[in-house]
Amino acid sequence: MPALYDEIGRTYSGTRRQDPLIMAAIIAALGRCESVLNVGAGSGSYEPADRDVVAAEPSLTMIKQRAPSAAAAVQARCEALPFSDGAFAAVLAVLTVHHWSDVRRGLEECARVARDRSVFLTFDLDAMRRFWLVDYFPNILALDRGKSAGLSHFSDVFADVTAAPVAIAADCRDGFLCAYWRRPEAYLDESVRAGISSFAQLDAAQLEAGLRRLRTDLMSGAWAAQHADLMARDALDIGYRLVICRTAHQ
C-alpha cells in the first residue's frame, strides 16, 4: 500500500517507535536465524541489531525516514520480493499483512525467500472487535476484514504454524491502533492518529462523530466509569498475535 503511506507516513516515525516488550517477543520468535528480511519494514523499528537484516518497503516516504544506521532497504512489495529462493534464514513482517493487496501471494513470497521461518506480528480481528475503541468508530476495522491473523491464511501456505497472544503494555511506545487502550485521550491527538492507517481510511464524517463522542465521554467521566477495570491493568490482550511459520527449505 505505498500510495497510502506516501501520503500518511510523513510523520510516522514520530509516534511509531519500538516497544521493548514487543521487540523481545520478536527476537525470541526469530530464534537463531542470523539473516532476516523485514518486509513492509517501514522505518525499521523492529529490526534486530544483532542480525544481518535487509528491509523491503514499498513506500519511498517510509524509506526516507529510516535512520542512517538502519539496515539497507530496497523499495519492493511483499507480493514480488526481488530475492532468490531461500535467500534469508527468516522473514519478519510486523503489522503489515493487513495492508497487502494479495495476502496469499505475499505469504507465498515469504515462504519462498525464507530458509527456516517467517515471523508475523498481526492481529485477530474477531478479538479486536471487542476493543472499546470500536464503540466510537464502528467501521475502523472494516477495511482489514479478511486480512487479519486467522490461522487459515497462514496454514494455507505453511505446513507448520503456531500463534501466541502478544499482550500490549499500558505504556506501549509504539502508537499502533490499540496501543492507547489505557490512554484514551491520545486518540484525540491528530499527530497520534496520523501514524495509524485505520484512521486515515475512515470517512471524515465518521471520524468526526467518533472523536466528538469520545471527547464528550472523557470530559463527563463516562469513559472512566465504564472502563474502570482497565486502569488496574498493566498489560492487555487486545488481539495482537505473533505467528511463527516454518518453511520447507531446510
TIMIRO-845391 format. One line per 5 residues: their letters; for each residue x, y, z of N, C-alpha, C, CB. Coordinates in steps of 0.05 Angstrom, whole numbers, plus 5000, padded with zeros to 4 digits. Glycine has a CB too. Layout:
// residues N
A> X/Y/Z/X/Y/Z/X/Y/Z/X/Y/Z; ...
// end
This chain:
// residues 250
MPALY> 5017/4976/5000/5000/5000/5000/5018/5025/5000/4981/5000/5024; 5036/5028/4980/5054/5051/4980/5040/5077/4978/5073/5048/4958; 5018/5079/4963/5005/5105/4959/4994/5116/4986/4981/5102/4939; 4983/5098/5002/4972/5107/5028/4995/5117/5046/4958/5084/5042; 5017/5102/5048/5038/5111/5066/5055/5133/5055/5055/5087/5073
DEIGR> 5055/5137/5029/5068/5161/5018/5053/5185/5027/5069/5159/4987; 5027/5182/5032/5010/5205/5040/5010/5208/5070/4982/5201/5030; 5005/5186/5085/5001/5189/5114/5026/5184/5130/4979/5171/5123; 5047/5173/5117/5071/5164/5132/5092/5185/5137/5083/5142/5118; 5086/5210/5131/5106/5231/5132/5117/5236/5160/5095/5256/5121
TYSGT> 5100/5232/5181/5108/5236/5209/5107/5210/5225/5090/5257/5222; 5107/5188/5210/5104/5161/5222/5124/5156/5244/5106/5140/5201; 5149/5162/5240/5169/5156/5259/5167/5171/5285/5197/5161/5248; 5150/5192/5285/5146/5207/5310/5130/5193/5331/5133/5233/5304; 5111/5176/5323/5094/5162/5342/5098/5132/5341/5066/5169/5338
RRQDP> 5110/5121/5320/5113/5092/5317/5141/5084/5324/5105/5084/5289; 5147/5080/5349/5173/5073/5359/5173/5045/5370/5183/5093/5380; 5197/5034/5371/5200/5006/5381/5190/5004/5410/5229/4997/5379; 5174/4984/5416/5166/4977/5443/5183/4954/5452/5135/4970/5445; 5197/4956/5475/5216/4936/5483/5204/4908/5488/5230/4945/5508
LIMAA> 5179/4907/5499/5167/4881/5504/5160/4867/5477/5142/4884/5521; 5150/4882/5458/5144/4870/5432/5170/4862/5418/5129/4890/5414; 5191/4878/5421/5216/4871/5408/5228/4846/5420/5236/4894/5412; 5225/4843/5446/5235/4818/5459/5221/4793/5449/5232/4820/5490; 5195/4796/5445/5179/4773/5434/5188/4767/5406/5149/4780/5435
IIAAL> 5193/4787/5390/5202/4782/5362/5230/4769/5362/5203/4809/5347; 5248/4778/5379/5275/4766/5380/5273/4737/5387/5292/4781/5401; 5256/4731/5407/5253/4703/5415/5241/4686/5392/5235/4700/5440; 5222/4698/5377/5210/4683/5355/5229/4678/5333/5185/4699/5345; 5248/4696/5328/5268/4692/5307/5288/4671/5314/5282/4718/5301
GRCES> 5290/4663/5339/5309/4642/5347/5338/4649/5339/5300/4616/5334; 5351/4629/5327/5379/4633/5320/5383/4642/5291/5394/4607/5324; 5362/4649/5278/5364/4658/5250/5382/4682/5248/5336/4664/5238; 5403/4679/5232/5424/4700/5231/5419/4721/5209/5450/4687/5226; 5402/4715/5189/5396/4734/5168/5366/4738/5167/5408/4726/5141
VLNVG> 5357/4763/5164/5329/4769/5166/5321/4788/5144/5321/4780/5194; 5299/4783/5130/5287/4802/5112/5263/4813/5125/5280/4789/5084; 5262/4839/5129/5240/4853/5142/5222/4864/5120/5250/4876/5161; 5199/4852/5116/5181/4861/5094/5160/4880/5105/5167/4836/5081; 5153/4900/5089/5135/4921/5099/5149/4935/5122/5108/4910/5108
AGSGS> 5175/4940/5118/5193/4948/5140/5188/4975/5153/5221/4947/5131; 5175/4993/5138/5170/5019/5149/5196/5033/5156/5153/5018/5173; 5197/5046/5179/5221/5060/5188/5241/5042/5202/5213/5083/5206; 5234/5016/5205/5253/4997/5216/5253/4994/5246/5280/5004/5207; 5231/4999/5259/5230/4999/5288/5237/4972/5300/5203/5006/5297
YEPAD> 5231/4950/5286/5235/4924/5299/5256/4907/5285/5209/4909/5299; 5276/4919/5274/5298/4905/5262/5320/4899/5282/5310/4921/5238; 5325/4873/5287/5345/4866/5308/5373/4875/5300/5345/4836/5313; 5387/4887/5319/5414/4898/5313/5435/4876/5312/5421/4918/5335; 5429/4853/5322/5449/4832/5323/5446/4812/5301/5448/4817/5350
RDVVA> 5431/4819/5280/5427/4801/5257/5435/4816/5231/5398/4790/5255; 5439/4801/5210/5443/4812/5183/5415/4817/5172/5460/4793/5165; 5407/4843/5170/5380/4850/5163/5379/4865/5137/5366/4866/5185; 5360/4858/5120/5354/4874/5096/5324/4881/5098/5360/4858/5069; 5317/4906/5091/5289/4915/5092/5277/4917/5064/5288/4942/5107
AEPSL> 5252/4909/5062/5236/4913/5038/5212/4930/5044/5228/4886/5025; 5209/4953/5031/5188/4972/5038/5178/4985/5012/5198/4993/5058; 5151/4984/5007/5141/4996/4982/5140/5026/4981/5114/4986/4977; 5139/5039/5005/5135/5069/5005/5162/5083/5008/5117/5076/5029; 5168/5100/4988/5193/5116/4989/5192/5135/5012/5197/5131/4963
TMIKQ> 5168/5145/5019/5165/5163/5042/5175/5150/5068/5136/5173/5045; 5168/5125/5071/5176/5110/5095/5206/5104/5094/5160/5084/5097; 5217/5097/5071/5245/5091/5069/5262/5115/5076/5252/5082/5040; 5253/5139/5069/5268/5164/5075/5268/5170/5105/5255/5187/5060; 5251/5158/5120/5250/5162/5149/5268/5143/5165/5222/5161/5160
RAPSA> 5280/5124/5151/5297/5105/5164/5323/5119/5173/5304/5081/5145; 5332/5112/5197/5356/5124/5208/5380/5116/5192/5360/5115/5238; 5401/5133/5191/5425/5126/5176/5438/5099/5185/5446/5148/5180; 5433/5092/5210/5445/5067/5220/5427/5042/5214/5450/5069/5249; 5403/5047/5203/5385/5025/5198/5395/5007/5176/5357/5036/5191
AAAVQ> 5383/4984/5174/5390/4964/5154/5386/4975/5126/5375/4938/5158; 5400/4965/5107/5396/4973/5079/5368/4966/5070/5417/4959/5060; 5356/4983/5054/5328/4979/5046/5325/4980/5016/5310/5001/5059; 5307/4964/5006/5300/4964/4978/5271/4970/4976/5307/4937/4964; 5263/4985/4955/5235/4991/4951/5222/4968/4936/5232/5018/4934
ARCEA> 5206/4953/4950/5194/4928/4939/5168/4921/4954/5214/4905/4940; 5150/4908/4940/5125/4899/4951/5128/4870/4960/5102/4901/4931; 5114/4862/4981/5116/4835/4991/5107/4814/4971/5100/4832/5017; 5089/4822/4953/5078/4803/4933/5098/4797/4911/5053/4814/4921; 5120/4812/4909/5140/4808/4889/5168/4815/4900/5134/4825/4863
LPFSD> 5178/4798/4917/5204/4804/4930/5227/4798/4911/5206/4787/4956; 5245/4817/4908/5267/4814/4889/5291/4799/4900/5276/4841/4879; 5286/4775/4911/5307/4759/4924/5304/4730/4915/5306/4761/4955; 5325/4715/4915/5325/4687/4907/5313/4669/4928/5353/4678/4900; 5306/4645/4920/5294/4626/4939/5313/4621/4962/5288/4599/4924
GAFAA> 5303/4621/4986/5319/4615/5010/5341/4635/5015/5330/4588/5007; 5338/4659/5006/5360/4679/5009/5365/4688/5038/5353/4704/4992; 5345/4684/5055/5347/4692/5083/5339/4669/5101/5329/4717/5088; 5351/4669/5125/5343/4649/5145/5314/4654/5154/5362/4649/5169; 5306/4679/5156/5279/4685/5166/5268/4710/5152/5280/4690/5196
VLAVL> 5242/4711/5151/5228/4735/5143/5213/4746/5167/5208/4729/5119; 5213/4772/5170/5198/4785/5191/5178/4804/5179/5217/4801/5211; 5153/4804/5189/5132/4822/5179/5117/4832/5203/5114/4807/5158; 5119/4858/5209/5108/4870/5233/5084/4888/5225/5129/4886/5249; 5060/4880/5233/5036/4896/5228/5034/4906/5200/5035/4920/5248
TVHHW> 5037/4888/5181/5037/4895/5153/5019/4878/5136/5064/4894/5142; 5012/4854/5144/4997/4835/5128/4970/4847/5119/4992/4809/5142; 4957/4862/5137/4931/4873/5130/4932/4895/5109/4918/4884/5155; 4956/4903/5102/4959/4923/5080/4965/4910/5053/4982/4942/5087; 4970/4885/5053/4978/4872/5027/4954/4870/5008/4990/4844/5033
SDVRR> 4959/4875/4983/4937/4873/4963/4930/4844/4958/4946/4887/4937; 4949/4825/4961/4944/4797/4956/4958/4782/4979/4955/4788/4928; 4943/4775/5000/4955/4763/5023/4967/4736/5017/4933/4759/5045; 4953/4719/5002/4963/4693/4994/4990/4695/4979/4942/4678/4977; 4991/4713/4960/5016/4716/4945/5038/4726/4963/5011/4735/4921
GLEEC> 5032/4745/4980/5052/4755/4998/5064/4734/5016/5041/4778/5015; 5046/4717/5027/5056/4695/5045/5072/4675/5029/5032/4681/5058; 5064/4670/5004/5080/4651/4987/5108/4662/4982/5065/4646/4961; 5110/4688/4978/5136/4701/4974/5153/4699/4999/5132/4730/4965; 5141/4703/5023/5155/4700/5048/5166/4671/5050/5137/4707/5072
ARVAR> 5149/4652/5045/5157/4624/5046/5180/4618/5027/5133/4605/5041; 5179/4630/5004/5198/4625/4983/5226/4635/4991/5190/4638/4957; 5228/4658/5003/5255/4670/5008/5266/4663/5035/5253/4700/5005; 5250/4650/5053/5259/4644/5080/5267/4614/5081/5237/4650/5101; 5291/4609/5090/5300/4581/5093/5288/4567/5117/5331/4580/5094
DRSVF> 5285/4582/5139/5278/4570/5164/5249/4577/5173/5297/4578/5186; 5243/4603/5175/5217/4611/5186/5209/4639/5177/5218/4609/5216; 5184/4644/5180/5173/4671/5176/5158/4678/5202/5154/4673/5151; 5162/4703/5211/5151/4712/5236/5133/4736/5230/5173/4719/5257; 5108/4734/5238/5088/4755/5232/5076/4766/5258/5066/4745/5214
LTFDL> 5078/4792/5262/5062/4805/5283/5037/4816/5269/5078/4828/5298; 5015/4805/5276/4990/4813/5264/4968/4813/5285/4982/4793/5240; 4943/4810/5277/4921/4812/5297/4898/4794/5289/4912/4841/5300; 4883/4787/5310/4858/4771/5307/4835/4791/5306/4855/4750/5330; 4824/4794/5283/4803/4815/5280/4779/4810/5298/4794/4816/5251
DAMRR> 4771/4785/5302/4748/4779/5319/4753/4788/5348/4742/4749/5319; 4777/4783/5358/4784/4792/5385/4785/4822/5386/4811/4780/5394; 4796/4835/5366/4799/4864/5366/4772/4878/5365/4816/4873/5343; 4752/4865/5354/4725/4878/5352/4714/4884/5380/4706/4860/5337; 4724/4871/5401/4714/4875/5428/4728/4899/5441/4718/4850/5444
FWLVD> 4747/4911/5428/4762/4933/5439/4744/4958/5440/4787/4940/5422; 4745/4973/5462/4726/4995/5466/4727/5016/5444/4732/5008/5493; 4749/5019/5431/4751/5040/5410/4731/5036/5387/4780/5041/5399; 4724/5010/5383/4705/5004/5361/4677/5015/5368/4703/4973/5357; 4671/5019/5393/4646/5031/5401/4643/5059/5390/4642/5031/5431
YFPNI> 4666/5073/5388/4666/5101/5379/4670/5103/5348/4688/5116/5393; 4684/5083/5337/4689/5083/5308/4682/5055/5297/4719/5090/5302; 4656/5050/5294/4647/5023/5287/4659/5012/5261/4617/5023/5284; 4667/5029/5243/4678/5020/5217/4708/5020/5216/4667/5037/5195; 4722/5023/5238/4751/5027/5237/4765/5001/5230/4760/5037/5264
LALDR> 4753/4978/5233/4766/4953/5226/4756/4942/5199/4761/4933/5247; 4737/4956/5187/4723/4945/5163/4742/4938/5140/4702/4964/5153; 4762/4955/5135/4780/4951/5112/4800/4929/5117/4794/4976/5106; 4802/4920/5142/4821/4898/5148/4807/4871/5149/4834/4903/5175; 4781/4870/5143/4766/4845/5144/4778/4826/5124/4736/4850/5139
GKSAG> 4783/4801/5134/4794/4780/5116/4824/4780/5114/4783/4784/5089; 4837/4800/5128/4867/4801/5125/4880/4801/5153/4875/4827/5111; 4867/4791/5173/4879/4791/5200/4892/4764/5205/4858/4797/5221; 4894/4757/5231/4910/4734/5238/4896/4707/5239/4922/4739/5265; 4874/4705/5224/4862/4679/5222/4882/4658/5212/4837/4680/5204
LSHFS> 4885/4637/5227/4907/4618/5220/4904/4606/5193/4908/4596/5241; 4880/4606/5182/4876/4594/5155/4893/4609/5134/4846/4596/5147; 4897/4635/5137/4914/4649/5118/4942/4637/5117/4915/4679/5125; 4952/4631/5141/4979/4621/5143/4981/4591/5137/4990/4627/5170; 4962/4576/5147/4963/4547/5143/4958/4539/5115/4944/4533/5162
DVFAD> 4946/4556/5099/4942/4551/5070/4969/4551/5056/4924/4571/5058; 4989/4564/5067/5015/4566/5054/5037/4551/5069/5023/4596/5052; 5036/4552/5096/5057/4539/5112/5046/4514/5125/5068/4559/5133; 5062/4494/5127/5053/4468/5140/5055/4469/5170/5070/4445/5130; 5073/4485/5181/5078/4486/5210/5073/4515/5220/5107/4477/5217
VTAAP> 5050/4519/5233/5042/4546/5241/5036/4546/5271/5019/4556/5225; 5047/4565/5286/5040/4568/5314/5034/4598/5318/5062/4559/5333; 5015/4604/5337/5008/4632/5342/5006/4635/5372/4982/4639/5328; 5014/4659/5382/5013/4665/5410/5004/4693/5414/5041/4660/5424; 4988/4698/5436/4979/4726/5441/5003/4743/5449/4959/4726/5464
VAIAA> 5001/4768/5441/5021/4789/5449/5006/4810/5466/5035/4802/5424; 5010/4809/5492/4997/4829/5509/5010/4856/5505/4999/4820/5539; 4994/4877/5504/5004/4904/5499/5005/4919/5525/4985/4918/5479; 5029/4930/5531/5033/4944/5556/5017/4970/5557/5063/4950/5560; 5010/4979/5581/4994/5003/5584/5010/5028/5574/4986/5007/5613
DCRDG> 5036/5026/5575/5053/5049/5566/5067/5042/5540/5074/5056/5588; 5055/5025/5523/5067/5017/5498/5078/5041/5483/5047/5002/5481; 5103/5038/5473/5116/5061/5460/5109/5062/5430/5146/5059/5463; 5098/5041/5420/5091/5040/5391/5062/5047/5388/5097/5012/5379; 5057/5070/5375/5029/5080/5374/5012/5068/5352/5030/5109/5370
FLCAY> 5009/5042/5351/4991/5029/5332/4962/5031/5343/4998/5000/5327; 4943/5020/5328/4915/5025/5333/4906/5022/5362/4899/5008/5315; 4913/4999/5374/4902/4994/5401/4922/4999/5423/4894/4965/5403; 4944/5012/5417/4966/5017/5436/4957/5034/5460/4990/5029/5423; 4937/5051/5455/4929/5071/5475/4904/5061/5491/4924/5098/5462
WRRPE> 4902/5036/5495/4878/5024/5508/4873/5036/5536/4881/4994/5509; 4894/5045/5550/4891/5057/5576/4896/5087/5576/4910/5043/5596; 4900/5098/5552/4905/5127/5548/4887/5138/5527/4936/5132/5540; 4861/5137/5532/4841/5144/5511/4844/5172/5500/4814/5140/5521; 4854/5190/5516/4856/5218/5507/4876/5220/5484/4865/5236/5530
AYLDE> 4893/5201/5481/4913/5202/5459/4900/5201/5432/4932/5178/5461; 4877/5188/5429/4863/5186/5403/4852/5213/5394/4841/5166/5405; 4851/5232/5412/4841/5259/5405/4864/5276/5392/4830/5274/5429; 4888/5265/5394/4912/5279/5383/4916/5272/5354/4938/5272/5400; 4915/5292/5337/4917/5288/5308/4943/5275/5300/4914/5314/5293
SVRAG> 4965/5282/5314/4991/5271/5308/4992/5241/5315/5013/5286/5324; 4978/5233/5335/4976/5204/5341/4960/5190/5319/4962/5200/5369; 4937/5201/5312/4921/5188/5291/4935/5187/5264/4895/5203/5288; 4954/5206/5259/4968/5207/5234/4986/5182/5230/4985/5232/5232; 4994/5170/5252/5010/5146/5250/4995/5120/5250/5030/5145/5273
ISSFA> 4968/5122/5248/4951/5098/5248/4935/5097/5223/4932/5098/5274; 4940/5078/5206/4928/5078/5179/4898/5075/5180/4940/5056/5163; 4888/5061/5200/4859/5057/5202/4844/5083/5204/4852/5040/5227; 4855/5103/5218/4842/5129/5220/4842/5143/5193/4855/5146/5241; 4864/5140/5178/4866/5154/5152/4846/5144/5132/4894/5150/5141
QLDAA> 4836/5119/5136/4817/5107/5117/4788/5111/5125/4824/5078/5114; 4783/5123/5149/4756/5128/5157/4744/5151/5142/4755/5134/5187; 4718/5149/5137/4703/5171/5126/4704/5195/5145/4673/5163/5121; 4708/5219/5134/4712/5243/5151/4689/5247/5170/4715/5268/5133; 4665/5242/5162/4641/5246/5180/4642/5226/5202/4615/5244/5164
QLEAG> 4649/5201/5196/4651/5180/5217/4673/5187/5237/4655/5153/5204; 4695/5196/5226/4718/5204/5244/4709/5226/5263/4742/5213/5227; 4697/5247/5253/4689/5269/5269/4668/5262/5290/4679/5292/5252; 4649/5245/5282/4629/5236/5301/4641/5220/5324/4607/5220/5286; 4659/5202/5317/4672/5186/5338/4689/5202/5357/4689/5164/5325
LRRLR> 4704/5221/5346/4720/5239/5363/4703/5256/5381/4738/5257/5345; 4680/5265/5371/4662/5281/5387/4651/5265/5410/4639/5292/5370; 4643/5241/5405/4632/5223/5426/4654/5217/5447/4622/5197/5414; 4678/5210/5438/4699/5204/5456/4707/5228/5473/4724/5193/5441; 4709/5251/5461/4715/5275/5476/4694/5281/5497/4718/5299/5457
TDLMS> 4669/5278/5490/4647/5282/5509/4649/5263/5532/4620/5280/5495; 4653/5237/5526/4654/5217/5547/4678/5220/5566/4655/5189/5535; 4701/5230/5555/4724/5235/5572/4719/5259/5590/4749/5240/5555; 4707/5279/5580/4701/5303/5596/4680/5298/5618/4692/5326/5579; 4661/5281/5612/4639/5276/5631/4647/5254/5652/4614/5267/5617
GAWAA> 4668/5239/5646/4675/5217/5663/4662/5191/5656/4669/5223/5692; 4646/5191/5634/4631/5166/5626/4651/5145/5618/4612/5172/5604; 4672/5152/5603/4691/5132/5594/4705/5119/5618/4712/5144/5575; 4714/5135/5637/4728/5125/5661/4710/5107/5677/4737/5149/5678; 4684/5114/5679/4666/5098/5695/4661/5071/5681/4639/5112/5698
QHADL> 4659/5071/5655/4653/5046/5641/4677/5028/5639/4643/5052/5613; 4701/5039/5639/4725/5023/5635/4744/5025/5659/4740/5032/5610; 4733/5028/5683/4750/5030/5707/4768/5006/5711/4732/5033/5731; 4759/4982/5702/4775/4958/5705/4802/4960/5690/4760/4934/5695; 4802/4975/5668/4827/4977/5653/4849/4992/5668/4822/4991/5626
MARDA> 4841/5010/5685/4861/5027/5699/4878/5011/5718/4848/5049/5714; 4870/4987/5726/4885/4970/5744/4903/4950/5728/4867/4955/5762; 4902/4951/5702/4916/4931/5686/4943/4944/5676/4900/4922/5662; 4964/4928/5676/4990/4936/5665/4993/4928/5636/5012/4925/5682; 4978/4908/5628/4980/4898/5600/4953/4885/5593/5004/4877/5597
LDIGY> 4948/4884/5567/4922/4874/5558/4925/4859/5532/4902/4897/5555; 4911/4836/5530/4909/4821/5505/4885/4833/5489/4905/4790/5510; 4892/4848/5469/4871/4862/5453/4866/4847/5426/4879/4891/5447; 4883/4827/5421/4880/4812/5396/4905/4810/5379/4859/4824/5380; 4927/4822/5388/4952/4821/5373/4964/4793/5376/4972/4843/5382
RLVIC> 4975/4782/5354/4985/4755/5354/5012/4754/5340/4965/4736/5340; 5030/4737/5351/5056/4732/5339/5054/4704/5326/5079/4733/5360; 5055/4703/5300/5052/4678/5285/5079/4669/5274/5031/4681/5262; 5087/4645/5281/5112/4634/5271/5106/4611/5252/5130/4623/5295; 5117/4614/5227/5112/4594/5206/5138/4583/5197/5096/4607/5182
RTAHQ> 5141/4557/5199/5165/4543/5190/5163/4538/5160/5170/4516/5205; 5186/4540/5146/5186/4535/5118/5199/4509/5112/5201/4557/5103; 5199/4501/5086/5208/4474/5079/5234/4473/5064/5187/4461/5061; 5250/4495/5067/5276/4496/5053/5298/4481/5067/5284/4524/5048; 5293/4472/5092/5314/4460/5109/5322/4433/5097/5304/4457/5138
// end
